[in-house]
Amino acid sequence: MDDGQLTLNKDIANFVETAWRELFGATAIRPSDSFFDLGGTSMAAVKFITAIEREFGLDALSPEELYEDPAFGSIVSVIGKNASL
C-alpha cells in the first residue's frame, strides 16, 4: 500500500468513526465493531450511506456492502477501494 492509499484510508477511517459517533453516541470504535451491533437500523444505514456518498462518491458504499460485512474495518476498506477521489 502506498502512502497516498494509507492517507486515504486514514481519512476514511476518521470520517466513518465521526459518523458512527454521531449516529450511535459511541465513544470508542474498534475495527471489529459492527454497524448493527452498535445500534444501526435501516434508517441509520440510509443516513450513513448518504454521508459516505457525499464525501467519497456515489459508488463508495452500497447498501449490500454494508449489510454483507458491517464491521468498521471492512467498511473502511470497501470505501477505500470504491471511492472516486
N, C-alpha and C positions, 0 to 999 in steps of 0.2 A: 504494500500500500504506500503510495507516495505521500509527501507532505500535504499536498492540496486535498487529497481524499481524506487524510487524517483530520485536517482542519474542518472540512465539510462535515464529517461525521460528528465531530465535537460540537459544531454549531447546531446540527440537527438534534443531537442528544440534549443540548441546553434548551432548544426550543420545545422539544417533546416534554422534557422534565417540567418546564414552566407551565405548559398547557395542562399537564396532569395535576400539578399542584393547584392550579386554578379550578379545574374540574372537580377534583376529589378532596381538596384540602389536605393532601398528603404532605408530610414534612420531609420524608426521605424516600427516594426512589432508587431501587436496585435494578440491575439489568434483567433479573429474573421476574420482577414484578409484572403481573398481568393486568391489562386494562380492565378486564371484567372483575377480577378479584378485588381490585381497588374500588369498585363500585360503578364501573362503566355500564351504561344502558344503551339502548339503540339511539336514544336522543343525544346522549353524550357522544356517541360514536359519530353522529352526523356533525355535531359541533366541532369535534376534534378533526375529522377528515376535512371539513371546510377550512379550518385554520391551516392545516397542512397544505392544502391546495393553494391557498393564497400565498403562502410563504415559499413553497418549493415546486409549484406547478400542478396542473390538473391531474396528471397521472402519477403523482408521487406516492399515494397510498390509496388503494381501492378498499371498499368495504370487505371484499373477500379476503384480501391480505390481512386486514385487521382481525377478522374472525378466525382465520386459519392459524395464526400464531400471534396472539395478543401480548407477548412478552415485550417489555420495554426495549431490550437489546435487539430483538428481532425486528421490531418496528423501525428502529433507527437504521438498521442495515437495509431494510427494504426501501425506505425513503432515500437513503444514500445511493442505491442502485437506480432508482426511478426518477430522482429529482432532475428537473430541467433548469439548471442554472447556467 
